[in-house]
């Protein structure tokens, strides 16, 4: 019977949940604590060494992420066969199960939370963290825990991020180690808010809400990096998803307020407000009318942002401080790596030997320009793409072509794309999310000395490998669909109900679920 999962399907669901949970426990239990931070209580397992040796930490990390990824893919393959409410309920319960070990671990794969804590302490002392770096605090636990790279860097975060950081530091009694747990709690709420937004967006786009929630929120990238890594991107994504959900339900003023909240955390969320402002005038509106409406929308948003800046005691330094993030050169940015390749070619010609980064800055700028032009094209084609999908694609392109790329920059794009329906591109979506989760390893795992000499070349080929794997996944799914006799292989299948259910991404289920595969 359509809509029901056979016993084997439920068994596969149970195995997937156990695999995901086991993988996350393995990652968390062996994660090292940042060497400059004061240790606190964290999840440990009997018989598991802590801190582990570099080899053990690396091996368990790979095994744990692999298990978590397999569990996530198994869950995603089963949910579309369930009735909509049941699928949503199961996805929600699985999230509650999988998030438990992640909540109990130390900050995973990043030390940024200690910068947030220091910035909150600065704000509580009346120091504007968007003007000076944590070094203004002087010697002490707040400063020592911050990565040395960022000790002199002003905060590139908006007034809402500074306000919440100050509030959480005060709530912790100005105790750095304890403050981390408050930050994780708040950012977990941000992810939950994003999940609520995803479900609302999915329903307006006629996408199975349970499947959308699993694809967007239950993936290892969100769990390990946004919640485990304690990144304020989680708070931004929460406001972003709720804001776009409000717009989809024609609650436009609420949407502007929520999207302004996202911008007040991190400036890149302005892409969403720009898209909403452009689409506000409706189909067929002239450019002149769209620009007038956009000016009003951005004017109102600017008033809210100015109010928040006054409340937080900060100026516009958080906007100009974004340039400081560009000083990081060891990143998975395609444009940065191409810049070094170009610099090497220039060096071969005997030019710029005293400045190995002579070509990096212009090529980085070229990436920003290409990304900006592409984003503008996507925004101006919003009537064909839809607001949510246009924002997701624009965000993805801007991040990929930006000067600095880290895995936690990408969940915002993936969340919105999953909410609006990945459809035929689900195979490549799965490959991208899983591959990106592996990019950053535990801090206790030192790189191989011989690999350091070829780090940027290796990073470039890793990026090519990820892109090739995503393309191969699409090709394999296409052939699989054709072999099953689908009249329209790889169709999205998310725009019309079938017997009261929303059937999306049928190709992703091919060979994974019991029962026949239907193509639309």
N, C-alpha and C positions, 0 to 999 in steps of 0.2 A: 504494500500500500504506500502510495506516495506520501512523503512527509514523515515516515516512520523509519527509524534506524533498526536494523536487525540486531540480534544479540552480539554478533561479531562486531558490529559498529559500536555498541556500548562498551564492549571489551576493549576496543581500540581507544575509545575515549578515556577509559580508566587508565590504560597503559600510558597514554599521552600525558594525563594529569600527573601521574607518578613520576614519569620521566622528567617533566618540566620542573617539578618540585625538587627532585633529587639533584638535578643539574644546578639549580639555583643555590641549594644548600651547599653543594661542593664549592661553588664560586665564592660564596660568602664566608664559609668556615675557614678557608685557606687564604683569604685576602689579607695582605699585610696592612699594618697601620702606618700612616705617614710618619717617617722617622723624626720629623721635627715637631710633631704634635704630642700632647700628653695623652697617653693611652687611657681608654675607658673600657667599661664592660662591653663585650661583644660576643656573638654566637661562636662557640667552639664545639668540637666533637671529640669524644674520647678516642684516644689513639691517633688522632690527626695532629701532627707536629705543628706548633705555632710559635714563632713564625717559621714557615717552611723553608726548605732550601730553594734556591732559585729554580732548579730543575723541577722540583716537586710542585712549586707554585705554578710554573708555566704549564706543566703537564695536566694538572688538575683543572686549571683554568680552561684549557682547550677542551678537556673532557666534559667539564661542567656546562660550558656554553653550548657545546654540541648537543648534549642531552636536553638542555632547556630549549634549544632551537627545534630539535626533533619533536619534543612535546608540544611546542607551539604549532608546528606545521600539522601534526596529527590532530590537534584540537580544531584548527581552521578547516581541515578536511571533513570533519564530522558535523560541525554545526549547521552547514547549509541544508542538511537532510532533516533537520528538526523543525518543528513548528516554531513560528517566530518567537512567541513568548517563552517557550521552553529553551530555545537557543540562547535568548538573552539572559534568562535566569542562570543557565549553566555557565555562560561566560562570566557573569558577575560573581558566582560562587568560586569559580576557578581563580579569578583575580584575587579574591580574598585569601585563598589558600597559597597562591604563589607569592604574594607580596609579603607574607609573614617572615620568611628567612631574610629577605632583602632588607626589611625594616630593622633587623637585629644585628646587622653587620656594620663594620666601619665604613667610612666613605670609600667607595669603590672606584678605582682607576682614575681618580682625579683628586686634587687638593684644593679646588676652587672654593669649597665651602668655608675654608679657613680665611679666605679673603673676604667673603661675605660677613663672617663673624667680626673680623677686624674693622670692616667698614661700619657695621652696626655699632661697635664700641666707639668709633670716631664720632659718629652722629650723636651718640649719647653724651659725648663730651663737648659738643658744640663745634666740632671740626667738620668742615665740608669734605666728605670723601671723594667728591667728584673734582676737587681742585688739587688735592695732595694725596700721596699714597699712604699706606699703613705705617710707613716709617715715622710719620708725625706722632704716632703713639709713644714712641720711645721704647726702650728695652722692656721686654716682658713677654708673657705667654701669648698674648694676642699677636704680637709682631713675629715672634719666633716661629709660630705655626704656619705663617704665610709663606708660600713658595718665594724664594729669593728673587725670582724673575719679576714678581708683581709687588714687591715691597715699596717701590717708589712710584708705582703706576696709579694714577687716579682711577676711580671706579667708572667703567663705561656703562653703568646701569642707571635706570631711571629713578625718579623720586619714590615711586611705589616700592621698588626693591629696597631702597635705602630706608624708607619708613618701616617696612616689615623687618628688615635686619635689625634696626634699632630696637623695635619692640621685642623681638625674640631674645636679643642679648640682655635687655632689661629683665625679661621674664626669667631668664636663666640665672639671674643674680650676678651677671657679669662674669660668668665662669665659662671659659672657652670650650672645654670638653663637653660640658652639659648643654651648651647652646647648640651644638651640632644636632642633637636629638630633636630639639624644637624646630630647627630648620628642616630636617627630614620629615617631620610631621606635617609642616605647612606645605612642603612640596608634594607630599603624598596626597594631600587634599587638592592640590593643583591638578594632579593626574586624574583624580576622581572627578573633578569638575570637567576636565577634558573628556572623560568617558561619558559624562552626562550630555555634553555638547555633541559628541560623536553619535550617540543614539538618536538625539533630536534631529541632527542633520541627515542621518541615514534614513529616518522615516520620511522626511520631506523629499528625499531623492529616491524613495522606493527601493532601498537597499536593505537586506536582512539586518536588523539591528544587532543581533548576537554576533553574526559574522563580522560586521563592521567593528564592533567593540573588540573582538578578539584580534583582528588584524591591526587595529590602531593602538590599542593599549596593552594587550597581554603579550606583546612581542618582547624578546630579550633586550632589545635596544632601549625601550622605555623603562623596563623594570630594572635593568642593571645600571644604566647611565643616569636617567632622570631621577629615579627614586634612590637606587643604590649609590649613585655618584653625588647625590644631593646638589643638583644643578637648578638654578633659578629659572632655567628654560621651562621647567615643569609648571611654574606659576604663569609664565607667559602663555604657554600652550593652553592652560586652563581658561584664561580670559579669552584667548583667541577662538577656541572652539565654542564657548558659550556665546561670544559676540556674533560669530557667523551663524550659529543656530538661531539666535534672536532675529537676525536679518532674514534668514530663510522663512521665518514665521511672521515676517512683516512687522516686527517690533523694532523699528529702525532707530529710534532715539536710544533705546536700551542697547542696541547693537553698537552704536557710536560710543556710548559710555564704556561698555565692556572692552571694545577694541582699543580705546584710549588707555584703559587699564593695562592691556597687554603692552602697549607702547611704553607706558610708564614703568614697565619692568625691563624690557629690552627694545631698543629702537627698531630692529628689523620687522617688528609687527606692524609697522606703518604701511607695509605692502598691502595688508588686509584692509586697512582703512582707505587706502587709495582705490582699491578695487571696489569697495562698497560705495565710495563717493562717486566713482565713475558710473556705476550701474544704477545709482539712486534715481536719476531722471527717467529711467524706463526705456524700453525698446524704441528705437527710431529717433531718439532725441538728438538734437544737433550738438556739435562739439561745443559751441558757445554756451548752450544751456548746461551741458555737462560740466564745463569748467566753472560756471557760476555756482552751481550746486556744490561742486567739490570745494570751492573756496569757502562756502558757508560751513560745510562739514568740517573742514580742517580748521576753520576759525573757531568753531565750538570746541573741537578737540584741544586746540592750543590753549583755550581759556581753562579747561579742566587740568591740563598738564601744568600750566603756570600756577594754578591753585595748589596742586600737589607739591610743586617745587618749593613754594612758600612754606607749606606745612612741614616739609622735610628739611628745610633750611639749606637747600642746594640751589645752585645756579644752572647754567646750561653746560657746565663742564662735562656732564655725562655724555653729551653729544660729541663734543670735540675729543673726548678721551677715547673714542672708538679707534682712533688712529694708533693708539698704544698697542692694541692687540696685534697690529701688523709687524711688531718686532719679533714675533715668533716665526722662525724659519723652518724648523723641523715639524712640518705639518703635512697632512694629506691633501694639500691644495694642488690641483692640477696646474694652475697658473704659476704658482711658486716654483714647482718642479720644472716646468717648461722654462721659466726664467733662468734657473741655474743651468739648464742645458744650453740655452742661448749664450749665457755668460761663458760657459766652457768653450763654445765655438769662437767667441770673441777672443778669449785668451789664446787659443791656438793661432790666431792671427797676430798675436803680440800686442793686443790692446787691452787696457784695463787690468793689468796683472796686480796692481796694488789694491784693487777693489773687486773682489770676487762676486759682489752682488750688483755689478754695474747694470745688468740687464733685468734684474729681478723686479725692481720698482715699476718700470714702464710696462712690462708684461703683466704684472699684477693689476695695474691700472686698466690695461686692455681687457682683462677678464671682468673687471667691475663694469666697464662700459658695455661689453657684450651682454653681460647679465642684465644690466639696466635696460638696454634696448629690447632684449627678449621679454623682460617683465612688462615693459610698456605695451609691447605687442599683445601679450597675453591679457593684460588688463583691458585693452581696447577691443578685444574679441570676447569679452565676458558674456555677451548674449549667446554666443555659440557654445562656449565652454561651461558656463555656469560660474557663479561667484566663488563657491568653495573650491571647485577644481582649479579655477584660474589662480586663486591664491596659493593652493598647494603646489602647482607647477612652477609658479613664479618664485616661491620660496625655495623650492628644490634647486632651480637653476641658479639663483643668486648665491646660495650656499656653496654649490659645487664650483662655481667660478670665482668665489671670493678669495682674498689673499690667504686666509687662514681657515682651515676646515678641521673640525673635530666631530666625532660621532654624535655628541649630544646636540649639535646644531641641526641635525636632520629630522628628529622625531616630529617637529612641527609640520613639516611638509608631508611626512608619511601619515600622520594622524588625519590630516585634512583629505588627502587622497583616498585613504581607506574609508572615511566617512561618506565621501561622495560616490564611492564605488570604483574599485580598481578594475572590475570586470575582466576583460581579456588579458590584462596585464598582471594578473595575480601571480603567475609563475615568476616573472622578473621582480615583482615587489617582494616576494618571499626571499629570493636570492639576495637582493640588495640589503634588506634588513639584517639577515643573518650574517652576510659577509662584513658589513660595516660594524657589527657587534664585536668582531674579532680584531679590529684595527688597533685598539689600545690594550696593552697587557698590564698585569700587576706591576707596581713600581719596584718590587723586589727582584724582578727578572731583568738582569743586565743584558744589554745587547751583545751579540758576538762582536769581538774586536775586528775581525776581518770584514764583517758586514757593515761596520760603521763607515768604511771607506767608500762603500757603494750604497749608502743609505737612500739617497734621493733616487738613484736609478732603480733600486729595489722597490721603493715606494711607488714609482711610476708604473712599474710592471705589475705591482699589486692592484693598482687602480685599473689597468688594462685587463687584468685577470677578472676583476669583479664585473666590469662592463661586459666582457666576453661571456662570463657565466650567466649573466642576466639575459643576454641575447640567446645563448644556447637553450636556456630554460624555455623561452618563448618558442623557439624553433621545435623543440621536442614536444611541447604541448600542442603545437599546431599539427605536427605529424600524427600525434596520438589522437587528436580530434578527427582528423581525416580518416585514420584507420578505423575509427568507430562509425564511420559513415555519416558524419554530421554534415548537414546541408550548408550550414554557415559556421564553420569552425572558428573558435576563439571569439564568438560574439559575446558582448558584455552581459546581456541577459538580465539587466537590472531595472528595466523600465516598464515591465508589465507583469501583473500577478498571474500565477499559475495555480488554479484551484485554491485560491486564498493565501498562497504563500509567495514569498519573493525569492526567486531563484537566480542567483548571481554566481558568476565564475564557475560554470559547470565544468570547464576543462580542468580546473584545479582538482576536481573530484575524480577525474578519470583514473581508474585503477586504484584509487585509495579507499573507496567506499563500496559497500555492498549494493547490489541492484544496478539497473541500467542507468547509463549516462544520457541525459537529455540535452540537446543543443537547440538554442533558439536563434 
